[in-house]
């Protein structure tokens, strides 16, 4: 029987299901048993959960008069292996998947049955069909991936965003396809994203002007100052601070949990990684060297005669500047903008998040969560890997590799 006959929708087939306690040799044993009946394999699926296996084999019907013997032999073999077998006759292969294919990643801490039911119901309500479900990680969060067909990515993303907010889970929806495996550029904000701190506040603590800096920040949050005005106002308060404080601030910076794992894994995958910050190059340049980043851009504190002047020099990195730098980094990396991922937490990240192929709001303000493509609301930066389809097992396996 040739390949065109096997895939034809009118070819009689048998679905052979084996289930029971997993152990080595089950798959080989089943197909050794089937081989005696000259069947061809159309499809195979195997799942192991908590040591219990479900193995499904879709095969062509055996030559005339041999099906009864095949059934008897498979059941006898399964019994000898302390497994159960079920064989179902039918016609053809799986029905074709609908147009519009997406991958839906759901993150829960924990992932409840209620949330899972609601996400599945919403997919169905908008006309989608769940073709496959796969667990990406079990800690520090539970992450599962749904392969969905029958509905376009954008309406699916919109529908699930509302559901996710109500259920307290994070849901990311991306189009399925080869592009997911292509080289990517990941660009992150720094303050309260890559690191847990606000760098201006660390400098202000050494200058003894934390309260004044906080007042300016609050005015900016109220919309009374734009980012550039607030930047200049806050930096002016640092005038006269000894430049030696830069090393102290660098030592005080705390990476966000999972930051090293995220960057290390992305680099092993061949991705390029950069940061853009409304903070200062005195810190981002150090982070670039320590973490092996490909790109880094921020504002620069002016230092004259060993003292901070209270001014910044060079190109101002503000909300529009972050999006501009994302495009610049993408061009330098040779990566299409559609293959970029941007991660940030504040309103000044919004242009960058919207410009990227995938914008991720990381523990962000409500207005940012609503505008971004997806949101992550757990304190582990490496959970972004799951949105890219990387499993926890793959991360751990890479970490055991001695380079």
Number of C-alpha atoms within 10 A of each C-alpha: 9 7 9 8 12 19 14 12 15 12 14 16 23 23 21 20 20 22 20 18 16 18 11 7 9 19 16 10 15 18 14 11 15 21 14 11 16 14 18 18 16 18 13 13 10 13 13 13 9 7 10 13 18 18 20 20 21 24 23 27 21 21 10 7 8 12 15 10 11 19 18 10 15 23 17 15 17 20 12 10 15 12 18 18 20 14 17 11 15 15 15 20 21 11 7 8 13 15 12 16 22 24 24 27 24 27 28 23 16 15 19 14 9 9 19 16 11 17 23 15 13 17 23 15 12 15 14 23 19 18 13 11 14 13 15 23 20 17 12 16 18 18 26 23 22 21 19 29 23 20 19 18 19 15 12 23 20 13 15 25 23 13 18 20 14 11 16 16 23 22 26 25 26 21 18 17 11 7 11 14 12 13 18 26 27 25 29 25 26 29 22 19 25 24 18 15 17 15 24 20 17 18 22 20 15 16 16 13 15 17 12 14 24 15 13 18 19 14 14 17 14 10 10 13 16 15 20 15 12 20 24 13 18 24 20 16 21 24 16 15 20 17 17 11 16 17 12 13 18 17 10 12 17 12 18 19 16 17 19 16 18 19 23 20 20 22 15 12 15 12 19 23 26 23 26 29 26 26 22 19 18 18 21 24 16 14 20 18 11 10 13 15 19 18 20 23 23 26 22 20 20 18 18 11 8 12 16 23 20 18 18 18 10 10 11 19 24 22 20 14 21 29 23 16 21 28 19 13 25 23 12 10 17 12 18 15 19 14 18 25 24 31 30 30 27 21 19 22 28 25 21 30 30 17 19 26 19 25 27 29 28 29 20 21 12 13 13 23 25 15 17 26 24 28 29 25 19 16 15 19 24 22 27 20 18 21 26 18 17 17 20 21 12 12 19 12 10 15 14 8 7 5 5
